[in-house]
């Protein structure tokens, strides 16, 4: 099983653009309403076992919840996950 995390934020809005002379580039951007969207997935060669989308960055609590509720025991696969301490003391 492979665990993957991917995310996007509205702060990744382009700051520069191209337009023909003498036109100006015009684009709408969220003014001060920055958001972060994170996608977590448990993948195998058979496909996606579990996925989760949250509107915040991933922290330890979110990741453990994903392991316990989603990837820890995907239905019908017989897959089990045993959490272990990574890094830390």
MDAnalysis code that builds the backbone (N, CA, C; Angstrom):
import MDAnalysis as mda
import numpy as np

u = mda.Universe.empty(267, n_residues=89, atom_resindex=np.repeat(np.arange(89), 3), trajectory=True)
u.add_TopologyAttr("name", ["N", "CA", "C"] * 89)
u.add_TopologyAttr("resid", np.arange(1, 90))
u.add_TopologyAttr("resname", ["UNK", "UNK", "UNK", "UNK", "UNK", "UNK", "UNK", "UNK", "UNK", "UNK", "UNK", "UNK", "UNK", "UNK", "UNK", "UNK", "UNK", "UNK", "UNK", "UNK", "UNK", "UNK", "UNK", "UNK", "UNK", "UNK", "UNK", "UNK", "UNK", "UNK", "UNK", "UNK", "UNK", "UNK", "UNK", "UNK", "UNK", "UNK", "UNK", "UNK", "UNK", "UNK", "UNK", "UNK", "UNK", "UNK", "UNK", "UNK", "UNK", "UNK", "UNK", "UNK", "UNK", "UNK", "UNK", "UNK", "UNK", "UNK", "UNK", "UNK", "UNK", "UNK", "UNK", "UNK", "UNK", "UNK", "UNK", "UNK", "UNK", "UNK", "UNK", "UNK", "UNK", "UNK", "UNK", "UNK", "UNK", "UNK", "UNK", "UNK", "UNK", "UNK", "UNK", "UNK", "UNK", "UNK", "UNK", "UNK", "UNK"])
u.atoms.positions = np.array([
    [0.852, -1.173, 0.000],
    [0.000, 0.000, 0.000],
    [0.897, 1.235, 0.000],
    [0.532, 2.214, -0.774],
    [1.249, 3.475, -0.880],
    [0.317, 4.588, -0.417],
    [0.779, 5.417, 0.508],
    [-0.010, 6.552, 0.990],
    [0.493, 7.819, 0.320],
    [-0.426, 8.589, -0.230],
    [-0.044, 9.797, -0.956],
    [-0.825, 10.987, -0.425],
    [-0.158, 12.127, -0.381],
    [-0.781, 13.387, 0.022],
    [-0.509, 14.411, -1.063],
    [-1.537, 15.121, -1.439],
    [-1.384, 16.170, -2.430],
    [-2.239, 17.349, -1.985],
    [-1.818, 18.543, -2.317],
    [-2.579, 19.706, -1.887],
    [-2.473, 20.862, -2.849],
    [-3.388, 21.784, -2.686],
    [-3.398, 23.001, -3.486],
    [-3.889, 24.137, -2.599],
    [-3.394, 25.313, -2.869],
    [-3.825, 26.484, -2.122],
    [-4.142, 27.608, -3.100],
    [-5.071, 28.475, -2.708],
    [-5.421, 29.589, -3.585],
    [-4.316, 30.639, -3.619],
    [-3.322, 30.499, -2.754],
    [-2.177, 31.403, -2.815],
    [-1.298, 31.113, -4.020],
    [-1.577, 30.026, -4.717],
    [-0.788, 29.656, -5.883],
    [-1.282, 30.363, -7.141],
    [-2.028, 31.429, -6.974],
    [-2.549, 32.199, -8.089],
    [-1.409, 32.841, -8.866],
    [-1.500, 32.812, -10.180],
    [-0.453, 33.417, -11.011],
    [-0.374, 34.916, -10.763],
    [0.826, 35.395, -10.690],
    [1.025, 36.828, -10.466],
    [1.403, 37.564, -11.743],
    [1.775, 36.818, -12.766],
    [2.185, 37.419, -14.033],
    [1.446, 36.722, -15.157],
    [1.265, 37.414, -16.252],
    [0.585, 36.831, -17.395],
    [1.020, 37.493, -18.686],
    [0.535, 36.971, -19.789],
    [0.884, 37.485, -21.106],
    [-0.377, 37.990, -21.780],
    [-0.254, 39.099, -22.457],
    [-1.358, 39.655, -23.240],
    [-0.765, 40.408, -24.427],
    [-1.477, 40.457, -25.540],
    [-0.978, 41.211, -26.695],
    [-0.865, 42.697, -26.356],
    [0.070, 43.378, -26.978],
    [0.202, 44.826, -26.768],
    [-0.992, 45.526, -27.348],
    [-1.506, 46.543, -26.836],
    [-1.288, 47.207, -25.562],
    [-2.280, 46.738, -24.499],
    [-2.852, 45.523, -24.655],
    [-3.843, 45.026, -23.704],
    [-3.197, 44.653, -22.375],
    [-4.042, 44.632, -21.323],
    [-3.581, 44.230, -19.988],
    [-4.161, 42.864, -19.648],
    [-3.434, 42.115, -18.855],
    [-3.931, 40.830, -18.381],
    [-4.958, 41.092, -17.292],
    [-6.113, 40.450, -17.407],
    [-7.169, 40.612, -16.415],
    [-7.566, 39.230, -15.921],
    [-7.485, 39.016, -14.621],
    [-7.830, 37.722, -14.032],
    [-8.365, 37.938, -12.627],
    [-9.361, 37.176, -12.245],
    [-9.925, 37.271, -10.901],
    [-9.115, 36.405, -9.941],
    [-8.870, 36.913, -8.768],
    [-8.158, 36.159, -7.733],
    [-8.899, 36.349, -6.412],
    [-8.844, 35.351, -5.522],
    [-9.495, 35.513, -4.224],
    [-8.736, 36.533, -3.378],
    [-9.371, 37.626, -3.037],
    [-8.714, 38.702, -2.291],
    [-8.749, 38.415, -0.798],
    [-7.676, 37.837, -0.286],
    [-7.571, 37.608, 1.140],
    [-8.330, 36.397, 1.663],
    [-8.969, 35.634, 0.792],
    [-9.703, 34.445, 1.220],
    [-8.898, 33.206, 0.856],
    [-7.728, 33.069, 1.442],
    [-6.836, 31.961, 1.107],
    [-7.369, 30.675, 1.694],
    [-7.356, 29.632, 0.903],
    [-7.820, 28.315, 1.347],
    [-6.801, 27.257, 0.928],
    [-6.764, 26.183, 1.692],
    [-5.905, 25.053, 1.391],
    [-6.771, 23.807, 1.305],
    [-6.602, 23.030, 0.252],
    [-7.331, 21.786, 0.072],
    [-6.310, 20.659, -0.007],
    [-6.486, 19.624, 0.818],
    [-5.561, 18.502, 0.862],
    [-6.296, 17.220, 0.512],
    [-5.670, 16.379, -0.305],
    [-6.219, 15.081, -0.678],
    [-5.252, 14.010, -0.193],
    [-5.766, 13.047, 0.574],
    [-4.997, 11.894, 1.037],
    [-5.557, 10.654, 0.361],
    [-4.685, 9.727, -0.050],
    [-5.155, 8.511, -0.703],
    [-4.267, 7.334, -0.335],
    [-4.881, 6.163, -0.236],
    [-4.178, 4.900, -0.055],
    [-4.307, 4.140, -1.373],
    [-3.174, 3.858, -2.013],
    [-3.169, 3.250, -3.335],
    [-2.464, 1.906, -3.326],
    [-2.931, 0.992, -4.172],
    [-2.250, -0.271, -4.415],
    [-2.237, -0.494, -5.924],
    [-1.641, -1.582, -6.347],
    [-1.653, -1.902, -7.773],
    [-3.063, -2.228, -8.250],
    [-3.949, -2.571, -7.325],
    [-5.343, -2.862, -7.679],
    [-6.184, -1.593, -7.814],
    [-5.691, -0.461, -7.300],
    [-6.439, 0.786, -7.394],
    [-6.439, 1.558, -6.087],
    [-7.373, 2.504, -5.971],
    [-7.488, 3.343, -4.783],
    [-8.281, 2.594, -3.715],
    [-7.676, 2.427, -2.530],
    [-8.360, 1.753, -1.430],
    [-9.211, 2.716, -0.630],
    [-8.661, 3.903, -0.355],
    [-9.369, 4.897, 0.447],
    [-8.859, 6.274, 0.067],
    [-9.723, 7.267, 0.197],
    [-9.301, 8.647, -0.067],
    [-10.054, 9.583, 0.870],
    [-9.458, 10.741, 1.092],
    [-10.063, 11.728, 1.981],
    [-9.643, 13.118, 1.511],
    [-10.565, 14.053, 1.531],
    [-10.288, 15.437, 1.172],
    [-10.655, 16.313, 2.356],
    [-9.743, 17.215, 2.731],
    [-10.009, 18.138, 3.833],
    [-9.630, 19.545, 3.421],
    [-10.246, 20.522, 4.065],
    [-9.973, 21.929, 3.767],
    [-9.011, 22.506, 4.793],
    [-7.832, 21.893, 4.892],
    [-6.786, 22.385, 5.787],
    [-5.507, 21.633, 5.468],
    [-4.386, 22.129, 5.951],
    [-3.150, 21.371, 5.779],
    [-3.205, 20.098, 6.624],
    [-2.451, 19.083, 6.226],
    [-2.423, 17.836, 6.980],
    [-1.499, 17.975, 8.175],
    [-1.997, 17.574, 9.344],
    [-1.158, 17.509, 10.537],
    [-1.212, 16.072, 11.051],
    [-0.566, 15.802, 12.156],
    [-0.510, 14.449, 12.693],
    [-1.870, 13.864, 13.015],
    [-2.761, 14.678, 13.585],
    [-4.093, 14.195, 13.954],
    [-4.911, 13.806, 12.723],
    [-4.845, 14.622, 11.684],
    [-5.576, 14.334, 10.447],
    [-5.040, 13.059, 9.806],
    [-3.722, 12.925, 9.756],
    [-3.122, 11.757, 9.135],
    [-3.470, 10.486, 9.907],
    [-3.422, 10.530, 11.235],
    [-3.787, 9.357, 12.029],
    [-5.260, 8.999, 11.844],
    [-6.135, 9.995, 11.759],
    [-7.555, 9.737, 11.518],
    [-7.746, 9.049, 10.170],
    [-7.001, 9.481, 9.163],
    [-7.083, 8.845, 7.844],
    [-6.627, 7.392, 7.920],
    [-5.547, 7.144, 8.637],
    [-5.053, 5.774, 8.774],
    [-6.059, 4.890, 9.505],
    [-6.632, 5.405, 10.582],
    [-7.549, 4.612, 11.390],
    [-8.895, 4.395, 10.708],
    [-9.432, 5.412, 10.053],
    [-10.780, 5.334, 9.506],
    [-10.827, 4.949, 8.033],
    [-9.740, 5.202, 7.314],
    [-9.772, 4.944, 5.871],
    [-8.807, 3.875, 5.435],
    [-7.535, 4.141, 5.548],
    [-6.526, 3.247, 4.999],
    [-6.215, 2.069, 5.898],
    [-6.527, 2.166, 7.181],
    [-6.174, 1.114, 8.126],
    [-6.807, -0.223, 7.837],
    [-8.029, -0.221, 7.407],
    [-8.727, -1.475, 7.120],
    [-9.684, -1.256, 5.960],
    [-9.152, -1.224, 4.755],
    [-9.990, -1.033, 3.575],
    [-10.854, -2.274, 3.374],
    [-12.154, -2.117, 3.178],
    [-13.061, -3.251, 3.074],
    [-12.698, -4.178, 1.911],
    [-12.706, -5.469, 2.198],
    [-12.526, -6.459, 1.146],
    [-11.118, -6.692, 0.670],
    [-10.125, -6.008, 1.238],
    [-8.761, -6.168, 0.744],
    [-7.899, -7.000, 1.676],
    [-8.316, -7.102, 2.924],
    [-7.491, -7.808, 3.895],
    [-6.291, -7.000, 4.328],
    [-6.186, -5.758, 3.868],
    [-5.041, -4.899, 4.206],
    [-5.194, -4.361, 5.616],
    [-4.143, -4.374, 6.359],
    [-4.117, -3.819, 7.709],
    [-2.908, -2.914, 7.827],
    [-3.051, -1.891, 8.626],
    [-1.934, -0.966, 8.840],
    [-1.606, -0.944, 10.317],
    [-0.336, -1.028, 10.635],
    [0.123, -0.897, 12.011],
    [0.887, 0.404, 12.122],
    [0.283, 1.420, 12.745],
    [0.972, 2.712, 12.849],
    [2.280, 2.580, 13.627],
    [3.278, 3.315, 13.201],
    [4.544, 3.360, 13.934],
    [4.982, 4.800, 14.016],
    [5.793, 5.079, 14.991],
    [6.278, 6.433, 15.211],
    [7.349, 6.758, 14.164],
    [7.156, 7.801, 13.411],
    [8.153, 8.242, 12.434],
    [8.760, 9.540, 12.931],
    [10.047, 9.622, 12.963],
    [10.709, 10.829, 13.479],
    [10.481, 10.908, 14.979],
    [10.433, 12.035, 15.520],
    [10.110, 12.213, 16.936],
    [11.068, 11.524, 17.886],
    [10.856, 11.718, 19.178],
    [11.776, 11.180, 20.186],
    [11.609, 9.691, 20.425],
])
